[in-house]
């Protein structure tokens, strides 16, 4: 994220699933709500505003990481900013590792994809490809 002025922020569209169609909702309704969490910090920050999708090269270049320039950026004109109390974070034990559930027996993303798609690829092959993608396509 980059602060452009007191009322405007820009959020780069980092590499991911490379599907710009996830921005269709912004084209249909530019109103956005953003929820910011900082690991270890119990209060959260909520921001509402109006967003536009931009391809301005200078802006995108200013948000490059490890030489990777985002294809798009979401520019948000901020209308409201407020902190949200920490009660839900405290009750959830979100930052307390002693309260975390054991995820070893939970299904992975690849398991769900293999189960819900008609791919010829096995869940194990998908998992390997997903993990490699996290390393190669992070930025």
C-alpha positions as CSV (number, residue, x, y, z in Angstrom):
1,X,0.0,0.0,0.0
2,X,1.1,3.5,-0.7
3,X,-0.2,6.7,0.8
4,X,-0.7,9.3,-2.0
5,X,-2.1,12.1,0.1
6,X,-4.2,12.6,3.3
7,X,-7.3,11.1,1.7
8,X,-6.0,8.7,-0.9
9,X,-4.1,5.4,-0.9
10,X,-3.0,3.0,-3.6
11,X,-3.0,-0.7,-3.3
12,X,-0.9,-2.7,-5.9
13,X,-2.5,-5.8,-7.5
14,X,0.4,-8.2,-6.8
15,X,0.8,-11.4,-8.7
16,X,-1.7,-14.0,-7.7
17,X,-4.1,-16.0,-9.8
18,X,-3.6,-13.4,-12.6
19,X,-7.3,-12.8,-12.9
20,X,-8.1,-9.1,-13.3
21,X,-11.8,-10.1,-13.4
22,X,-11.7,-10.1,-9.6
23,X,-12.0,-6.3,-10.0
24,X,-15.3,-6.5,-11.8
25,X,-17.1,-5.7,-8.5
26,X,-15.2,-2.4,-8.4
27,X,-16.5,-1.6,-11.9
28,X,-20.0,-2.4,-10.8
29,X,-19.9,-0.7,-7.4
30,X,-16.8,1.4,-6.5
31,X,-17.6,1.6,-2.8
32,X,-15.0,-0.3,-0.8
33,X,-14.4,-1.3,2.8
34,X,-10.9,-2.2,3.9
35,X,-9.9,-4.0,7.1
36,X,-6.3,-3.7,8.3
37,X,-4.7,-6.0,10.8
38,X,-1.2,-5.9,12.1
39,X,0.2,-9.1,13.6
40,X,0.4,-8.8,17.3
41,X,-1.7,-5.6,17.4
42,X,-5.1,-6.2,18.8
43,X,-7.0,-3.2,17.5
44,X,-7.9,-3.1,13.8
45,X,-8.3,-0.2,11.4
46,X,-11.3,0.1,9.1
47,X,-11.4,2.3,6.0
48,X,-14.2,3.0,3.7
49,X,-14.2,4.9,0.4
50,X,-14.5,4.9,-3.3
51,X,-12.1,3.0,-5.5
52,X,-10.9,3.1,-9.1
53,X,-8.6,0.7,-11.0
54,X,-5.6,2.4,-12.6
55,X,-2.7,1.4,-14.9
56,X,-0.7,4.5,-14.4
57,X,2.9,3.3,-15.0
58,X,4.6,5.8,-12.8
59,X,2.4,4.9,-9.8
60,X,2.8,1.1,-10.5
61,X,6.6,1.5,-10.8
62,X,6.7,3.2,-7.5
63,X,5.1,0.1,-5.9
64,X,7.5,-2.4,-7.6
65,X,8.9,-5.1,-5.3
66,X,12.0,-7.1,-6.3
67,X,11.7,-5.7,-9.8
68,X,8.1,-6.8,-10.3
69,X,5.7,-4.0,-11.3
70,X,2.1,-4.7,-10.5
71,X,-0.2,-4.8,-13.6
72,X,-2.9,-2.7,-11.9
73,X,-3.4,-0.6,-8.8
74,X,-6.5,0.1,-6.7
75,X,-6.7,3.8,-5.8
76,X,-9.0,4.5,-2.9
77,X,-10.4,7.9,-2.1
78,X,-10.9,7.6,1.7
79,X,-14.2,8.7,3.1
80,X,-14.0,7.3,6.7
81,X,-11.3,5.8,8.9
82,X,-11.7,4.4,12.4
83,X,-10.2,2.0,14.8
84,X,-12.2,-1.1,15.9
85,X,-11.9,-2.2,19.4
86,X,-9.9,-5.4,20.2
87,X,-12.6,-7.5,21.9
88,X,-13.1,-9.9,18.9
89,X,-9.4,-10.3,18.5
90,X,-8.9,-11.0,22.2
91,X,-11.8,-13.4,22.4
92,X,-10.6,-15.3,19.3
93,X,-7.1,-15.7,20.6
94,X,-5.9,-14.8,17.1
95,X,-2.4,-13.8,18.1
96,X,-2.0,-16.4,20.9
97,X,-0.4,-19.5,19.4
98,X,-1.4,-21.5,22.4
99,X,-5.1,-21.1,21.3
100,X,-4.5,-22.1,17.7
101,X,-6.0,-25.3,16.5
102,X,-3.9,-28.1,15.1
103,X,-4.1,-27.8,11.3
104,X,-2.2,-31.0,10.5
105,X,-5.4,-33.0,9.8
106,X,-7.2,-30.2,7.9
107,X,-7.6,-30.4,4.2
108,X,-5.3,-28.3,2.1
109,X,-6.4,-26.0,-0.8
110,X,-5.2,-28.6,-3.3
111,X,-7.4,-31.3,-1.7
112,X,-10.5,-29.0,-2.2
113,X,-9.5,-28.2,-5.8
114,X,-9.0,-31.9,-6.6
115,X,-12.3,-32.7,-5.1
116,X,-14.3,-29.9,-6.7
117,X,-12.8,-29.8,-10.2
118,X,-12.4,-32.2,-13.0
119,X,-8.6,-31.8,-13.2
120,X,-6.5,-34.8,-14.2
121,X,-3.9,-33.5,-11.7
122,X,-3.8,-35.3,-8.3
123,X,-4.2,-33.3,-5.1
124,X,-0.5,-34.0,-4.3
125,X,0.6,-32.7,-7.7
126,X,-1.6,-29.6,-7.2
127,X,-0.2,-29.0,-3.8
128,X,3.4,-29.2,-5.1
129,X,2.5,-26.7,-7.9
130,X,0.8,-24.3,-5.5
131,X,3.7,-24.4,-3.1
132,X,6.1,-23.7,-6.0
133,X,3.9,-20.9,-7.2
134,X,4.2,-19.3,-3.7
135,X,7.9,-19.2,-4.1
136,X,8.1,-18.1,-7.8
137,X,5.1,-15.8,-8.1
138,X,5.0,-13.9,-4.8
139,X,5.9,-10.6,-6.4
